Amino acid sequence: MKKTITALSACLLAAAALASGVSASPLKNYSVGKVAVDAGITLPSSLKGGNYKMSKSDSTYLGATVGIGSNMALNYKWNNYKADQGKTRAQQLNLMYKLLPGISAYAGYLNADTSTDFGGKTKNSGQVGLSAAYDIPLLFTVWGNVGVGNKNSGYEIGVSKPILNNLELNASYYDQKFNDALGDDGDMRAKGVNVGLTVKF
């Protein structure tokens, strides 16, 4: 937990120190050819398989959003939630549609592959959700998303700060649950902090 708090504090202090007048956020322009690529580390504060709390292990995440025009974009994300006793690797692909400036709805597919010392399964889930971002001029962008599916649910809320013209520093808190990942009544749940970078083209 100390590592998580230290990393988040360092991230926020770095964002403040690198403040600029440019406002940026996760990809909001869905024009053809617009791309945002995300990468970072995952700092779990809690990882549970069923009723068993597992030891935590830092991991990574990757993602990309590609504008396809007509207020639509494709989004892909890969997460690896690790512990000494096992892991869940989750991949998702979503079609996003801009409802209003800064607010998008999405629908897609999530695959979660869980393997632990006490069992594990591969589960596929359809999902729907909302994604939003709000710029606070001269400071940072607050963003978040919430999604629910027949075998998963979760949310993430964070802040981003431009450090170069097309490069942003991100910090977020996530809470993700994978239903029946260990079999009947055996869910996998991960909570913690993501810290990473977003590059836009």
C-alpha atoms as a printed R data frame, in Angstrom:
    type eleno elety resid chain resno       x       y       z
1   ATOM     1    CA   MET     A     1   0.000   0.000   0.000
2   ATOM     2    CA   LYS     A     2   2.886   2.368   0.779
3   ATOM     3    CA   LYS     A     3   4.278   1.757  -2.704
4   ATOM     4    CA   THR     A     4   0.908   2.590  -4.254
5   ATOM     5    CA   ILE     A     5   0.511   5.821  -2.283
6   ATOM     6    CA   THR     A     6   4.098   6.853  -3.021
7   ATOM     7    CA   ALA     A     7   3.698   6.210  -6.765
8   ATOM     8    CA   LEU     A     8   0.412   8.115  -6.947
9   ATOM     9    CA   SER     A     9   1.819  11.050  -4.960
10  ATOM    10    CA   ALA     A    10   4.904  11.187  -7.182
11  ATOM    11    CA   CYS     A    11   2.736  11.097 -10.281
12  ATOM    12    CA   LEU     A    12   0.512  13.951  -9.101
13  ATOM    13    CA   LEU     A    13   3.496  16.033  -7.989
14  ATOM    14    CA   ALA     A    14   5.189  15.453 -11.351
15  ATOM    15    CA   ALA     A    15   2.024  16.499 -13.152
16  ATOM    16    CA   ALA     A    16   1.837  19.678 -11.114
17  ATOM    17    CA   ALA     A    17   5.507  20.431 -11.650
18  ATOM    18    CA   LEU     A    18   5.194  19.943 -15.399
19  ATOM    19    CA   ALA     A    19   2.069  22.089 -15.679
20  ATOM    20    CA   SER     A    20   1.472  23.811 -19.008
21  ATOM    21    CA   GLY     A    21  -1.322  25.792 -20.600
22  ATOM    22    CA   VAL     A    22  -2.308  22.975 -22.966
23  ATOM    23    CA   SER     A    23  -5.386  20.978 -22.020
24  ATOM    24    CA   ALA     A    24  -5.420  17.282 -22.964
25  ATOM    25    CA   SER     A    25  -7.374  14.119 -22.204
26  ATOM    26    CA   PRO     A    26  -8.002  10.578 -23.443
27  ATOM    27    CA   LEU     A    27  -8.853  10.649 -27.157
28  ATOM    28    CA   LYS     A    28 -11.930  12.808 -27.730
29  ATOM    29    CA   ASN     A    29 -11.474  13.502 -31.456
30  ATOM    30    CA   TYR     A    30 -12.803  10.451 -33.320
31  ATOM    31    CA   SER     A    31 -11.850  11.698 -36.775
32  ATOM    32    CA   VAL     A    32 -10.355   9.113 -39.110
33  ATOM    33    CA   GLY     A    33  -6.654   8.625 -38.368
34  ATOM    34    CA   LYS     A    34  -6.645  10.046 -34.836
35  ATOM    35    CA   VAL     A    35  -4.887   7.615 -32.462
36  ATOM    36    CA   ALA     A    36  -4.078   7.444 -28.741
37  ATOM    37    CA   VAL     A    37  -1.766   4.741 -27.355
38  ATOM    38    CA   ASP     A    38  -1.632   3.996 -23.613
39  ATOM    39    CA   ALA     A    39   0.938   2.065 -21.578
40  ATOM    40    CA   GLY     A    40   1.769   1.875 -17.913
41  ATOM    41    CA   ILE     A    41   2.086  -0.096 -14.716
42  ATOM    42    CA   THR     A    42  -0.646  -1.494 -12.496
43  ATOM    43    CA   LEU     A    43  -0.188  -1.214  -8.728
44  ATOM    44    CA   PRO     A    44  -2.793  -3.468  -7.106
45  ATOM    45    CA   SER     A    45  -3.919  -2.596  -3.597
46  ATOM    46    CA   SER     A    46  -6.209  -5.615  -3.398
47  ATOM    47    CA   LEU     A    47  -6.452  -8.831  -5.415
48  ATOM    48    CA   LYS     A    48  -8.986 -11.454  -4.381
49  ATOM    49    CA   GLY     A    49  -9.905 -14.847  -5.792
50  ATOM    50    CA   GLY     A    50 -13.214 -15.926  -4.282
51  ATOM    51    CA   ASN     A    51 -12.852 -15.215  -0.554
52  ATOM    52    CA   TYR     A    52  -9.060 -15.580  -0.640
53  ATOM    53    CA   LYS     A    53  -6.900 -12.451  -0.607
54  ATOM    54    CA   MET     A    54  -3.825 -12.993  -2.750
55  ATOM    55    CA   SER     A    55  -0.422 -11.364  -2.483
56  ATOM    56    CA   LYS     A    56  -0.033  -8.436  -4.852
57  ATOM    57    CA   SER     A    57   2.413  -8.062  -7.732
58  ATOM    58    CA   ASP     A    58   2.895  -4.997  -9.929
59  ATOM    59    CA   SER     A    59   2.076  -5.520 -13.587
60  ATOM    60    CA   THR     A    60   1.425  -3.686 -16.850
61  ATOM    61    CA   TYR     A    61  -1.374  -2.504 -19.097
62  ATOM    62    CA   LEU     A    62  -1.534  -1.505 -22.768
63  ATOM    63    CA   GLY     A    63  -4.236   0.041 -24.897
64  ATOM    64    CA   ALA     A    64  -5.099   2.042 -27.994
65  ATOM    65    CA   THR     A    65  -8.023   4.063 -29.327
66  ATOM    66    CA   VAL     A    66  -8.385   4.698 -33.065
67  ATOM    67    CA   GLY     A    67 -10.823   7.177 -34.578
68  ATOM    68    CA   ILE     A    68 -12.891   5.758 -37.457
69  ATOM    69    CA   GLY     A    69 -15.071   8.808 -38.147
70  ATOM    70    CA   SER     A    70 -18.801   9.538 -37.806
71  ATOM    71    CA   ASN     A    71 -18.299  10.104 -34.044
72  ATOM    72    CA   MET     A    72 -17.009   6.530 -33.644
73  ATOM    73    CA   ALA     A    73 -13.753   4.948 -32.488
74  ATOM    74    CA   LEU     A    74 -12.359   1.495 -31.765
75  ATOM    75    CA   ASN     A    75 -10.747   0.873 -28.393
76  ATOM    76    CA   TYR     A    76  -8.546  -2.066 -27.325
77  ATOM    77    CA   LYS     A    77  -7.147  -2.664 -23.836
78  ATOM    78    CA   TRP     A    78  -5.027  -5.418 -22.258
79  ATOM    79    CA   ASN     A    79  -4.601  -5.795 -18.491
80  ATOM    80    CA   ASN     A    80  -2.593  -8.297 -16.486
81  ATOM    81    CA   TYR     A    81  -3.640  -8.573 -12.827
82  ATOM    82    CA   LYS     A    82  -0.894 -10.624 -11.115
83  ATOM    83    CA   ALA     A    83  -0.324 -12.249  -7.751
84  ATOM    84    CA   ASP     A    84   2.120 -14.898  -6.530
85  ATOM    85    CA   GLN     A    85  -0.777 -17.390  -6.525
86  ATOM    86    CA   GLY     A    86  -2.060 -16.637 -10.026
87  ATOM    87    CA   LYS     A    87  -3.240 -14.032 -12.503
88  ATOM    88    CA   THR     A    88  -6.068 -12.786 -14.685
89  ATOM    89    CA   ARG     A    89  -5.263 -11.528 -18.163
90  ATOM    90    CA   ALA     A    90  -8.074  -9.450 -19.618
91  ATOM    91    CA   GLN     A    91  -8.485  -8.229 -23.190
92  ATOM    92    CA   GLN     A    92 -11.316  -6.040 -24.406
93  ATOM    93    CA   LEU     A    93 -12.387  -4.539 -27.716
94  ATOM    94    CA   ASN     A    94 -15.041  -1.823 -27.764
95  ATOM    95    CA   LEU     A    95 -16.841   0.310 -30.328
96  ATOM    96    CA   MET     A    96 -17.198   3.831 -28.945
97  ATOM    97    CA   TYR     A    97 -19.753   6.436 -30.000
98  ATOM    98    CA   LYS     A    98 -19.539  10.096 -28.999
99  ATOM    99    CA   LEU     A    99 -22.870  11.198 -27.511
100 ATOM   100    CA   LEU     A   100 -21.742  14.705 -26.499
101 ATOM   101    CA   PRO     A   101 -18.372  16.477 -26.357
102 ATOM   102    CA   GLY     A   102 -16.406  14.574 -23.720
103 ATOM   103    CA   ILE     A   103 -18.993  11.808 -23.261
104 ATOM   104    CA   SER     A   104 -19.027   8.501 -25.155
105 ATOM   105    CA   ALA     A   105 -20.990   5.282 -24.897
106 ATOM   106    CA   TYR     A   106 -19.366   1.987 -25.785
107 ATOM   107    CA   ALA     A   107 -20.280  -1.623 -26.419
108 ATOM   108    CA   GLY     A   108 -17.903  -4.512 -26.859
109 ATOM   109    CA   TYR     A   109 -16.374  -7.791 -25.816
110 ATOM   110    CA   LEU     A   110 -14.122  -8.781 -22.911
111 ATOM   111    CA   ASN     A   111 -12.092 -11.989 -22.562
112 ATOM   112    CA   ALA     A   112 -10.691 -12.819 -19.107
113 ATOM   113    CA   ASP     A   113  -8.273 -15.743 -18.712
114 ATOM   114    CA   THR     A   114  -7.739 -16.636 -15.037
115 ATOM   115    CA   SER     A   115  -5.266 -19.199 -13.716
116 ATOM   116    CA   THR     A   116  -4.489 -19.571  -9.993
117 ATOM   117    CA   ASP     A   117  -3.249 -22.185  -7.519
118 ATOM   118    CA   PHE     A   118  -6.868 -22.916  -6.621
119 ATOM   119    CA   GLY     A   119  -8.475 -23.004 -10.059
120 ATOM   120    CA   GLY     A   120  -9.276 -20.738 -12.965
121 ATOM   121    CA   LYS     A   121 -11.341 -20.407 -16.094
122 ATOM   122    CA   THR     A   122 -11.548 -18.428 -19.308
123 ATOM   123    CA   LYS     A   123 -14.661 -16.274 -19.454
124 ATOM   124    CA   ASN     A   124 -16.050 -14.207 -22.313
125 ATOM   125    CA   SER     A   125 -18.414 -11.315 -21.718
126 ATOM   126    CA   GLY     A   126 -20.339  -8.757 -23.695
127 ATOM   127    CA   GLN     A   127 -20.280  -5.324 -22.100
128 ATOM   128    CA   VAL     A   128 -21.639  -1.785 -22.346
129 ATOM   129    CA   GLY     A   129 -20.471   1.377 -20.662
130 ATOM   130    CA   LEU     A   130 -19.866   5.114 -20.593
131 ATOM   131    CA   SER     A   131 -16.619   7.076 -20.835
132 ATOM   132    CA   ALA     A   132 -16.235  10.772 -19.980
133 ATOM   133    CA   ALA     A   133 -13.532  13.431 -19.755
134 ATOM   134    CA   TYR     A   134 -13.649  16.997 -18.437
135 ATOM   135    CA   ASP     A   135 -10.900  19.571 -18.927
136 ATOM   136    CA   ILE     A   136  -9.972  21.863 -16.039
137 ATOM   137    CA   PRO     A   137  -8.102  24.669 -17.848
138 ATOM   138    CA   LEU     A   138  -4.438  25.168 -16.884
139 ATOM   139    CA   LEU     A   139  -4.565  22.190 -14.510
140 ATOM   140    CA   PHE     A   140  -5.459  18.725 -15.826
141 ATOM   141    CA   THR     A   141  -8.209  16.579 -17.302
142 ATOM   142    CA   VAL     A   142 -10.448  14.450 -15.096
143 ATOM   143    CA   TRP     A   143 -11.678  11.302 -16.847
144 ATOM   144    CA   GLY     A   144 -13.396   8.054 -16.084
145 ATOM   145    CA   ASN     A   145 -15.301   5.095 -17.397
146 ATOM   146    CA   VAL     A   146 -17.773   2.582 -16.048
147 ATOM   147    CA   GLY     A   147 -18.774  -0.688 -17.671
148 ATOM   148    CA   VAL     A   148 -20.903  -3.732 -16.970
149 ATOM   149    CA   GLY     A   149 -21.259  -7.061 -18.729
150 ATOM   150    CA   ASN     A   150 -22.781 -10.462 -18.185
151 ATOM   151    CA   LYS     A   151 -19.474 -11.710 -16.678
152 ATOM   152    CA   ASN     A   152 -17.683  -8.546 -15.562
153 ATOM   153    CA   SER     A   153 -18.114  -5.079 -14.082
154 ATOM   154    CA   GLY     A   154 -15.838  -2.237 -13.141
155 ATOM   155    CA   TYR     A   155 -14.917   1.411 -13.184
156 ATOM   156    CA   GLU     A   156 -11.850   3.619 -13.434
157 ATOM   157    CA   ILE     A   157 -11.408   7.308 -12.598
158 ATOM   158    CA   GLY     A   158  -8.276   9.330 -13.174
159 ATOM   159    CA   VAL     A   159  -6.465  12.499 -14.104
160 ATOM   160    CA   SER     A   160  -4.171  13.258 -17.041
161 ATOM   161    CA   LYS     A   161  -1.697  16.056 -17.599
162 ATOM   162    CA   PRO     A   162   0.170  16.973 -20.804
163 ATOM   163    CA   ILE     A   163   3.942  16.947 -20.418
164 ATOM   164    CA   LEU     A   164   4.673  17.455 -24.137
165 ATOM   165    CA   ASN     A   165   2.458  18.459 -27.036
166 ATOM   166    CA   ASN     A   166   1.312  14.871 -27.717
167 ATOM   167    CA   LEU     A   167   2.374  13.087 -24.511
168 ATOM   168    CA   GLU     A   168   0.339  12.868 -21.297
169 ATOM   169    CA   LEU     A   169   0.967  11.539 -17.809
170 ATOM   170    CA   ASN     A   170  -1.940   9.558 -16.322
171 ATOM   171    CA   ALA     A   171  -2.879   8.323 -12.855
172 ATOM   172    CA   SER     A   172  -6.097   6.474 -12.092
173 ATOM   173    CA   TYR     A   173  -7.880   4.281  -9.564
174 ATOM   174    CA   TYR     A   174  -9.579   1.114 -10.832
175 ATOM   175    CA   ASP     A   175 -11.946  -1.523  -9.443
176 ATOM   176    CA   GLN     A   176 -12.540  -4.528 -11.723
177 ATOM   177    CA   LYS     A   177 -14.507  -7.710 -11.076
178 ATOM   178    CA   PHE     A   178 -14.589 -10.881 -13.192
179 ATOM   179    CA   ASN     A   179 -17.601 -13.066 -12.355
180 ATOM   180    CA   ASP     A   180 -17.097 -16.838 -11.930
181 ATOM   181    CA   ALA     A   181 -13.425 -16.565 -12.925
182 ATOM   182    CA   LEU     A   182 -12.654 -19.482 -10.584
183 ATOM   183    CA   GLY     A   183 -15.849 -21.379 -11.343
184 ATOM   184    CA   ASP     A   184 -19.297 -21.057  -9.782
185 ATOM   185    CA   ASP     A   185 -19.346 -18.383  -7.072
186 ATOM   186    CA   GLY     A   186 -15.611 -17.817  -7.387
187 ATOM   187    CA   ASP     A   187 -15.030 -14.271  -8.629
188 ATOM   188    CA   MET     A   188 -11.735 -12.484  -9.217
189 ATOM   189    CA   ARG     A   189 -11.571  -8.838  -8.117
190 ATOM   190    CA   ALA     A   190  -8.732  -6.355  -8.525
191 ATOM   191    CA   LYS     A   191  -8.446  -2.830  -7.127
192 ATOM   192    CA   GLY     A   192  -5.588  -0.384  -7.251
193 ATOM   193    CA   VAL     A   193  -3.776   2.375  -9.113
194 ATOM   194    CA   ASN     A   194  -2.638   2.680 -12.723
195 ATOM   195    CA   VAL     A   195   0.219   5.044 -13.605
196 ATOM   196    CA   GLY     A   196   1.232   5.513 -17.222
197 ATOM   197    CA   LEU     A   197   1.620   7.572 -20.374
198 ATOM   198    CA   THR     A   198  -0.607   8.338 -23.347
199 ATOM   199    CA   VAL     A   199   0.806   9.269 -26.766
200 ATOM   200    CA   LYS     A   200  -1.518  10.896 -29.320
201 ATOM   201    CA   PHE     A   201  -1.094  11.108 -33.078
